[in-house]
Amino acid sequence: MVAIGQMIKEKRVAAGMSQKKLGVACGVSDSEIMKIENGKRKTPNWDILCKIAKVLKFHPFEILLAAGYITEEDINYTNRLHGIVSLTESELSDVQQYIDFTLSKERSDKISKEDA
């Protein structure tokens, strides 16, 4: 596995960004970016890592995995949802609609409680 700092540096350079420009885009100092890239920041803040991923246009899971915050098993939903791999596209769509409904209901219940 590539060290987190080296990974960020490679993606930053490929994007044509300086440490300062990346720092400004992420809302952190260029010295913080330098510390992460040089490995001096042993446990970079996960929120900063997610901001870096967003600015450099790659999935936050990739950077969180490289930093050790998550494992492959954490991002492999098939390990947690037994039988999902055997569902058809239509059935997966139904599952997604149910998830969306559940999330919507939770938000609605939260708003109702706040209004009470």
N, C-alpha and C positions, 0 to 999 in steps of 0.2 A: 504494500500500500504506500502511495506517495505521501510524504509528510504534508500536513495541512498547509503549512506556510508555502512550501514549494508549489503545491497545487494552486493556491490563490495567486501566487506570483506568475505562474505560467498563464493562467486565465486572464489576469490583469494585463500582462504584456501582450497577449494575443488580441485583447480588446483595444490595445493602443492607449491605455490609461496609465498615468503616473500614480504613485502612492498618494500624492496630495489630491489629485482629482477623484480617486476612489474614496478617499477619506471624506471629502466634501460630500460626495454623492451618498455616502452611508451615514453621514452625521457624526463621524469620529475623526480624530486627528490623524494626520499622515504618520506621526510617530507610532500610533497604535497599529496602523497597517504594517509599518516597518517591523514592529515587535512580533506581530503574528507571523509575517513572512520569514523573519529570521529565526523563529523558534524561541524567542525570548519570552513570549507570552505562552506559557505551557498549557493553560486552559482558557482559550479565548471564549468570551461571552457568546453563548449560542445565539442570542438576538443579533449581535453584530455579525456573526457568521451568516445568518439568514439574510441580513441586509446586503452583505457582500455578494452572496449568491444571486440575489435579485438584481443588483446593479450589473453584475457580470453575466446575467442571463443564463443561469443554470439552476437546476432544481436544488432547493435547500437540503433535501435528503442526502445528496451527494456530499455536501460539505459537512453536514452533521455526522454522517457515516465516517468520513475521513478523520474527523476530530474525536471520534469515539463516543459521541453522545447517544448514538443509536447503533443498532446492529442490523445486519441483513434481515434477520428474523422480524425485527420491529417493523420493517417496511414491506414485508411480504405478507399481504393480507390473506393469502390463501392458507397460511398456517393458523389463522384465527377463525376463519369462516369455513368450516368444514363443508365440502361438497360444492363450493363455489365454482371450481374449475369445470364442473360438469353442466353448468347452467348454459342455456342458449342466450343469445344476445337479447332476445325479447324478455327472458326471465331476469337477466341482469338489469334491464331497463326497469322492470317492475320492482326489483330490490332497491334500485336507486330512487325511484319515486317514493317508496316507503321510507327510506332514510330522509329524503327531503321533507316529507310530511311530518315525520317525527321531530326533526330539527325545527320546522316551522311551528309546530305545536308547543315545543319547549320555549321558543322565543315569545309566543303569544301568551303562554302561562306566566312567564316572567314579567311581561309588561302588565298583565292583569294584576299581579301581586303588587307591583310597584304603584299602580294607580289606586289600589285599595287603601 
